């Protein structure tokens, strides 16, 4: 993974099964990523086996936005390992034992962590101890 480019928090988890919140949340995040990165070619996106990712609505949306969904077989967690690693870092470095008084406060602090620290400052072992921002900058310069 290079830079983390999108995060969408579910609005009200207790209403998920009625309002399709997981699907809307995923589409919100992917819309943000497509808008920010403006990929020239088709992009493969990995997901878990949540029913929202197998839905016709999600697959149509992906096709319309030149995204190719990829879903691992049951019990294969490797496609999702990068996301799991990020969430582990977020929990241990930012939100561990933290209680937010409002949803807006949580979103703001998570955004600051991602944009101000994780992408620009935090060094990543698999990127030769560079931040994702610096890794991509060097890669663009080399091209």
C-alpha positions as a Markdown table, in Angstrom:
| # | Residue | x | y | z |
|---|---|---|---|---|
| 1 | Unk | 0.0 | 0.0 | 0.0 |
| 2 | Unk | 1.1 | 3.5 | -0.7 |
| 3 | Unk | -1.0 | 6.3 | 0.6 |
| 4 | Unk | -4.3 | 5.7 | 2.2 |
| 5 | Unk | -6.7 | 7.7 | 0.1 |
| 6 | Unk | -10.1 | 7.0 | 1.5 |
| 7 | Unk | -12.0 | 6.3 | 4.6 |
| 8 | Unk | -15.8 | 6.3 | 5.2 |
| 9 | Unk | -17.4 | 5.7 | 8.5 |
| 10 | Unk | -20.8 | 4.0 | 8.7 |
| 11 | Unk | -23.4 | 6.4 | 9.7 |
| 12 | Unk | -25.5 | 4.3 | 12.1 |
| 13 | Unk | -24.5 | 0.7 | 12.4 |
| 14 | Unk | -27.8 | -0.3 | 14.0 |
| 15 | Unk | -29.6 | 0.7 | 10.8 |
| 16 | Unk | -27.3 | -1.1 | 8.4 |
| 17 | Unk | -29.6 | -3.9 | 7.4 |
| 18 | Unk | -32.4 | -1.4 | 6.6 |
| 19 | Unk | -30.5 | 1.4 | 4.9 |
| 20 | Unk | -27.7 | -0.5 | 3.1 |
| 21 | Unk | -25.2 | 1.6 | 5.1 |
| 22 | Unk | -22.2 | -0.8 | 4.5 |
| 23 | Unk | -22.7 | -0.5 | 0.8 |
| 24 | Unk | -23.1 | 3.3 | 0.9 |
| 25 | Unk | -20.1 | 3.6 | 3.2 |
| 26 | Unk | -18.0 | 1.5 | 0.7 |
| 27 | Unk | -19.1 | 3.6 | -2.3 |
| 28 | Unk | -18.5 | 6.8 | -0.4 |
| 29 | Unk | -14.9 | 5.7 | 0.3 |
| 30 | Unk | -14.3 | 4.5 | -3.2 |
| 31 | Unk | -15.8 | 7.6 | -4.7 |
| 32 | Unk | -13.3 | 9.7 | -2.6 |
| 33 | Unk | -10.4 | 7.5 | -3.8 |
| 34 | Unk | -11.4 | 7.7 | -7.5 |
| 35 | Unk | -11.8 | 11.5 | -7.2 |
| 36 | Unk | -8.5 | 12.0 | -5.5 |
| 37 | Unk | -6.4 | 9.6 | -7.6 |
| 38 | Unk | -8.1 | 9.9 | -11.0 |
| 39 | Unk | -6.8 | 6.5 | -12.2 |
| 40 | Unk | -6.1 | 6.3 | -16.0 |
| 41 | Unk | -6.4 | 2.5 | -16.1 |
| 42 | Unk | -8.8 | 0.0 | -14.5 |
| 43 | Unk | -8.0 | -0.5 | -10.8 |
| 44 | Unk | -8.4 | -3.8 | -8.9 |
| 45 | Unk | -10.1 | -3.3 | -5.5 |
| 46 | Unk | -10.0 | -6.1 | -2.9 |
| 47 | Unk | -12.8 | -6.6 | -0.4 |
| 48 | Unk | -13.9 | -9.2 | 2.1 |
| 49 | Unk | -16.9 | -11.4 | 1.4 |
| 50 | Unk | -19.5 | -9.0 | 2.8 |
| 51 | Unk | -22.8 | -9.2 | 0.9 |
| 52 | Unk | -22.6 | -5.6 | -0.1 |
| 53 | Unk | -19.5 | -6.4 | -2.2 |
| 54 | Unk | -21.2 | -9.1 | -4.1 |
| 55 | Unk | -24.3 | -7.1 | -4.8 |
| 56 | Unk | -25.4 | -6.1 | -8.4 |
| 57 | Unk | -25.5 | -2.5 | -7.3 |
| 58 | Unk | -21.9 | -2.5 | -6.1 |
| 59 | Unk | -20.7 | -4.4 | -9.2 |
| 60 | Unk | -22.5 | -1.9 | -11.5 |
| 61 | Unk | -21.0 | 1.0 | -9.7 |
| 62 | Unk | -17.5 | -0.5 | -10.0 |
| 63 | Unk | -18.0 | -1.1 | -13.7 |
| 64 | Unk | -19.2 | 2.5 | -14.2 |
| 65 | Unk | -16.0 | 3.7 | -12.4 |
| 66 | Unk | -13.5 | 1.4 | -14.1 |
| 67 | Unk | -12.9 | -0.6 | -10.9 |
| 68 | Unk | -12.5 | -4.4 | -10.9 |
| 69 | Unk | -13.7 | -6.0 | -7.7 |
| 70 | Unk | -11.7 | -8.9 | -6.4 |
| 71 | Unk | -12.9 | -11.0 | -3.5 |
| 72 | Unk | -10.9 | -13.6 | -1.8 |
| 73 | Unk | -12.2 | -17.1 | -1.2 |
| 74 | Unk | -13.5 | -17.9 | 2.3 |
| 75 | Unk | -10.7 | -18.2 | 4.8 |
| 76 | Unk | -8.1 | -16.4 | 2.7 |
| 77 | Unk | -7.2 | -13.2 | 4.6 |
| 78 | Unk | -4.1 | -12.2 | 2.5 |
| 79 | Unk | -5.9 | -9.7 | 0.2 |
| 80 | Unk | -7.1 | -7.8 | 3.2 |
| 81 | Unk | -3.8 | -7.9 | 5.1 |
| 82 | Unk | -2.8 | -4.4 | 4.2 |
| 83 | Unk | -6.1 | -3.0 | 5.4 |
| 84 | Unk | -5.8 | -5.0 | 8.6 |
| 85 | Unk | -2.3 | -3.7 | 9.2 |
| 86 | Unk | -3.5 | -0.1 | 8.7 |
| 87 | Unk | -6.4 | -0.5 | 11.2 |
| 88 | Unk | -4.0 | -2.1 | 13.7 |
| 89 | Unk | -1.7 | 0.9 | 13.4 |
| 90 | Unk | -4.7 | 3.4 | 13.7 |
| 91 | Unk | -5.9 | 1.7 | 16.8 |
| 92 | Unk | -2.6 | 1.4 | 18.6 |
| 93 | Unk | -1.2 | 4.8 | 17.5 |
| 94 | Unk | -4.3 | 7.0 | 17.7 |
| 95 | Unk | -7.5 | 5.7 | 19.1 |
| 96 | Unk | -6.5 | 3.2 | 21.7 |
| 97 | Unk | -8.5 | 3.7 | 24.9 |
| 98 | Unk | -9.9 | 7.0 | 23.5 |
| 99 | Unk | -13.5 | 8.0 | 23.8 |
| 100 | Unk | -14.7 | 10.6 | 21.4 |
| 101 | Unk | -17.5 | 12.9 | 22.5 |
| 102 | Unk | -18.9 | 13.3 | 19.0 |
| 103 | Unk | -18.7 | 11.5 | 15.6 |
| 104 | Unk | -17.3 | 14.7 | 14.1 |
| 105 | Unk | -14.5 | 14.8 | 16.6 |
| 106 | Unk | -13.6 | 11.2 | 15.8 |
| 107 | Unk | -13.7 | 11.8 | 12.0 |
| 108 | Unk | -11.6 | 14.9 | 12.4 |
| 109 | Unk | -8.9 | 13.2 | 14.4 |
| 110 | Unk | -8.8 | 10.1 | 12.2 |
| 111 | Unk | -8.5 | 12.4 | 9.1 |
| 112 | Unk | -5.6 | 14.3 | 10.8 |
| 113 | Unk | -3.9 | 11.0 | 11.6 |
| 114 | Unk | -4.2 | 9.8 | 8.0 |
| 115 | Unk | -3.3 | 13.0 | 6.2 |
| 116 | Unk | -1.0 | 14.6 | 8.7 |
| 117 | Unk | 0.9 | 11.6 | 10.0 |
| 118 | Unk | 0.3 | 8.2 | 8.4 |
| 119 | Unk | 0.7 | 9.3 | 4.8 |
| 120 | Unk | 3.3 | 12.1 | 5.2 |
| 121 | Unk | 5.4 | 11.3 | 8.3 |
| 122 | Unk | 5.1 | 7.7 | 9.4 |
| 123 | Unk | 7.9 | 5.5 | 8.0 |
| 124 | Unk | 6.8 | 2.1 | 6.6 |
| 125 | Unk | 9.2 | -0.8 | 6.7 |
| 126 | Unk | 7.9 | -2.2 | 3.4 |
| 127 | Unk | 8.6 | 1.2 | 1.7 |
| 128 | Unk | 12.3 | 1.2 | 2.7 |
| 129 | Unk | 11.6 | 3.4 | 5.7 |
| 130 | Unk | 9.9 | 6.1 | 3.6 |
| 131 | Unk | 6.5 | 7.6 | 4.3 |
| 132 | Unk | 3.9 | 6.7 | 1.6 |
| 133 | Unk | 3.9 | 10.4 | 0.4 |
| 134 | Unk | 7.7 | 10.4 | 0.0 |
| 135 | Unk | 7.7 | 6.9 | -1.6 |
| 136 | Unk | 5.2 | 8.1 | -4.3 |
| 137 | Unk | 7.1 | 11.4 | -4.8 |
| 138 | Unk | 10.3 | 9.5 | -5.5 |
| 139 | Unk | 8.6 | 7.0 | -7.7 |
| 140 | Unk | 7.0 | 9.8 | -9.8 |
| 141 | Unk | 10.4 | 11.6 | -10.1 |
| 142 | Unk | 12.0 | 8.3 | -11.3 |
| 143 | Unk | 9.3 | 7.9 | -14.1 |
